[in-house]
Amino acid sequence: MIRGLYTAAAGMAVATRWQEVLSNNLTNASTPGYKGDRLLTQSFPGLMLSRLNDQKPPGWRVSLRPQVGWLATGAAVRRTAVDFTPGALKETGSPLDLAISGSGFFVVQTDAGEAYTRAGTFTLDQAGRLVTRNGHLVLGVDGVLEFPSTDRAGIVVARDGSVRSGERVLGRLRIVDFTDRSVLTKMGGGLFRAVDVPVEATGYEILQGYLEESNVQAVVEMVRMIETMRSYEANQKAIQAHDQALGKAVNEVGASS
Amino acid sequence: MRALWSAATGMLAQQLNVDTVANNLANINTTGFKASRLEFQDLIYQHLPSPGSVQGGQPPAALLQVGHGVQPVATQRLFSQGSLEPTDNPLDLAIQGRGFFQVELPGGTRAYTRDGSFKLDAEGNLVTSNGYRLVLEDGEEVPLEADALEVAADGTITAVVRDDDGEVTRTEIGRINLATFINPAGLQAMGQNLFLATPASGEPETARPGEGGVGYIQQGYLEASNVNVVQEMVALIVAQRAYEMNSKAIQASDEMMGLANNLRR
């Protein structure tokens, strides 16, 4: 009975974590390049219950301890996983908004090494270099992409990622991919960090004047939130039921009326 | 409970989003106005060693990362061309293409604008509606007896004087040079349809209209605001619904905390 109390509490803890993940997804429903998180949960390891204090059959050296059955004592969070489904592409008309149609990531230079992103809301810094909103350099195949300050013709990014200023080719955006995307962890600011070495991406197209929207589907998140809420409530009821039963055991069993 | 605060950041961000959209919509009739858009980024992630997570032979607990919501990171101004509307006023100028008019603020600072609704002041200078003088190359004052003012596509301003005999004299009184920026999105809006150069926008490069990718000047036209009403309305709907969703997340989190409080009756 007491065991059940902790099982239900574990369920509430999992639901709390789910609620945090869902809440973060919903707030980022309009963040360009955002990829939704999922929580992966698992059952606690099962226990095989057997009866205690059984009488040993006469002549037997060990007790057979008849088994009661299998029981798991709750759920735990295993990890979060990122859902890398592509988001919808939205036209913005801004020449430094870039979207990757297909798989792949832009490569940016941060203090902590290379980071990867799908959020193509770029701008130029005062030296004319292509940077993210947080000022991280966006890397091309041959290093940083720099625009001459005398450029007046405007910046053209072709579908293969090559960047031109007027007729002059300035470089090509570096687009990479990962064979196993579960190595990517989020850094915030739309950036991902990886423990693996990336491979060059193939089969992508760069669209200028477009942004990839967040891949969070509001309906799905709301339904999950209802589910989470109710699971939390059900576990709470289970705790209350246990509590009531314990109360009865403590106060009523053996009480002389 | 993190969810409460995450959702609160979402509501704040969407509020700012509505502010931006409202400002765009309010400036739908502002000459030379350029629409802004709010950009978002996800906040930092906390790598949690999850309490109660199963140890031993399992993936490391650091793989559990929970985000903290969203932050508005920038307002991106969209410098697309607004439509040119004829006004028949010779002092209304529009830029077709890239570039900004340069005006001089009191104190000598340069500001940049796409609003070409100029006027003449008492001394014969071309000024904005707020009285800031348009910067001209080799500029002279417009003679008071001038009957007409002609502005060519390359920015040359000519005063036309017709004397009593009907004889026409044309005097060149200066030229409008346009400023371009490598990153116009980095300009700082100062109100009154004016922009200031910032480190992000880069130094202005001036050029004659029509040269090297710079736009040319159209006399008798004004550039309308580039706000697209349909887009703004859709953005407003999205922002409002996102706000609502976040408030639901707060409600749900609140109810959960209420349930937890009710554990002990």
Boltz contact constraints between the chains, C-beta under 6 A:
constraints:
  - contact:
      token1: [A, 19]
      token2: [B, 3]
      max_distance: 6.0
  - contact:
      token1: [A, 19]
      token2: [B, 253]
      max_distance: 6.0
  - contact:
      token1: [A, 20]
      token2: [B, 2]
      max_distance: 6.0
  - contact:
      token1: [A, 20]
      token2: [B, 3]
      max_distance: 6.0
  - contact:
      token1: [A, 20]
      token2: [B, 66]
      max_distance: 6.0
  - contact:
      token1: [A, 23]
      token2: [B, 3]
      max_distance: 6.0
  - contact:
      token1: [A, 23]
      token2: [B, 6]
      max_distance: 6.0
  - contact:
      token1: [A, 23]
      token2: [B, 7]
      max_distance: 6.0
  - contact:
      token1: [A, 23]
      token2: [B, 249]
      max_distance: 6.0
  - contact:
      token1: [A, 24]
      token2: [B, 6]
      max_distance: 6.0
  - contact:
      token1: [A, 24]
      token2: [B, 67]
      max_distance: 6.0
  - contact:
      token1: [A, 26]
      token2: [B, 245]
      max_distance: 6.0
  - contact:
      token1: [A, 26]
      token2: [B, 246]
      max_distance: 6.0
  - contact:
      token1: [A, 26]
      token2: [B, 249]
      max_distance: 6.0
  - contact:
      token1: [A, 27]
      token2: [B, 6]
      max_distance: 6.0
  - contact:
      token1: [A, 27]
      token2: [B, 9]
      max_distance: 6.0
  - contact:
      token1: [A, 27]
      token2: [B, 10]
      max_distance: 6.0
  - contact:
      token1: [A, 27]
      token2: [B, 69]
      max_distance: 6.0
  - contact:
      token1: [A, 27]
      token2: [B, 70]
      max_distance: 6.0
  - contact:
      token1: [A, 27]
      token2: [B, 246]
      max_distance: 6.0
  - contact:
      token1: [A, 28]
      token2: [B, 42]
      max_distance: 6.0
  - contact:
      token1: [A, 28]
      token2: [B, 70]
      max_distance: 6.0
  - contact:
      token1: [A, 29]
      token2: [B, 242]
      max_distance: 6.0
  - contact:
      token1: [A, 30]
      token2: [B, 40]
      max_distance: 6.0
  - contact:
      token1: [A, 30]
      token2: [B, 242]
      max_distance: 6.0
  - contact:
      token1: [A, 31]
      token2: [B, 40]
      max_distance: 6.0
  - contact:
      token1: [A, 31]
      token2: [B, 42]
      max_distance: 6.0
  - contact:
      token1: [A, 31]
      token2: [B, 70]
      max_distance: 6.0
  - contact:
      token1: [A, 34]
      token2: [B, 42]
      max_distance: 6.0
  - contact:
      token1: [A, 76]
      token2: [B, 52]
      max_distance: 6.0
  - contact:
      token1: [A, 76]
      token2: [B, 53]
      max_distance: 6.0
  - contact:
      token1: [A, 76]
      token2: [B, 54]
      max_distance: 6.0
  - contact:
      token1: [A, 77]
      token2: [B, 50]
      max_distance: 6.0
  - contact:
      token1: [A, 77]
      token2: [B, 53]
      max_distance: 6.0
  - contact:
      token1: [A, 77]
      token2: [B, 64]
      max_distance: 6.0
  - contact:
      token1: [A, 79]
      token2: [B, 59]
      max_distance: 6.0
  - contact:
      token1: [A, 79]
      token2: [B, 63]
      max_distance: 6.0
  - contact:
      token1: [A, 79]
      token2: [B, 64]
      max_distance: 6.0
  - contact:
      token1: [A, 80]
      token2: [B, 64]
      max_distance: 6.0
  - contact:
      token1: [A, 80]
      token2: [B, 65]
      max_distance: 6.0
  - contact:
      token1: [A, 93]
      token2: [B, 80]
      max_distance: 6.0
  - contact:
      token1: [A, 94]
      token2: [B, 78]
      max_distance: 6.0
  - contact:
      token1: [A, 121]
      token2: [B, 39]
      max_distance: 6.0
  - contact:
      token1: [A, 123]
      token2: [B, 185]
      max_distance: 6.0
  - contact:
      token1: [A, 124]
      token2: [B, 182]
      max_distance: 6.0
  - contact:
      token1: [A, 124]
      token2: [B, 183]
      max_distance: 6.0
  - contact:
      token1: [A, 126]
      token2: [B, 199]
      max_distance: 6.0
  - contact:
      token1: [A, 128]
      token2: [B, 182]
      max_distance: 6.0
  - contact:
      token1: [A, 133]
      token2: [B, 73]
      max_distance: 6.0
  - contact:
      token1: [A, 133]
      token2: [B, 74]
      max_distance: 6.0
  - contact:
      token1: [A, 149]
      token2: [B, 182]
      max_distance: 6.0
  - contact:
      token1: [A, 149]
      token2: [B, 202]
      max_distance: 6.0
  - contact:
      token1: [A, 152]
      token2: [B, 180]
      max_distance: 6.0
  - contact:
      token1: [A, 152]
      token2: [B, 212]
      max_distance: 6.0
  - contact:
      token1: [A, 152]
      token2: [B, 213]
      max_distance: 6.0
  - contact:
      token1: [A, 152]
      token2: [B, 214]
      max_distance: 6.0
  - contact:
      token1: [A, 153]
      token2: [B, 213]
      max_distance: 6.0
  - contact:
      token1: [A, 186]
      token2: [B, 45]
      max_distance: 6.0
  - contact:
      token1: [A, 186]
      token2: [B, 65]
      max_distance: 6.0
  - contact:
      token1: [A, 188]
      token2: [B, 42]
      max_distance: 6.0
  - contact:
      token1: [A, 188]
      token2: [B, 43]
      max_distance: 6.0
  - contact:
      token1: [A, 188]
      token2: [B, 44]
      max_distance: 6.0
  - contact:
      token1: [A, 188]
      token2: [B, 45]
      max_distance: 6.0
  - contact:
      token1: [A, 189]
      token2: [B, 41]
      max_distance: 6.0
  - contact:
      token1: [A, 190]
      token2: [B, 41]
      max_distance: 6.0
  - contact:
      token1: [A, 218]
      token2: [B, 245]
      max_distance: 6.0
  - contact:
      token1: [A, 225]
      token2: [B, 252]
      max_distance: 6.0
  - contact:
      token1: [A, 229]
      token2: [B, 252]
      max_distance: 6.0
  - contact:
      token1: [A, 232]
      token2: [B, 256]
      max_distance: 6.0
  - contact:
      token1: [A, 233]
      token2: [B, 259]
      max_distance: 6.0
  - contact:
      token1: [A, 236]
      token2: [B, 259]
      max_distance: 6.0
  - contact:
      token1: [A, 239]
      token2: [B, 263]
      max_distance: 6.0
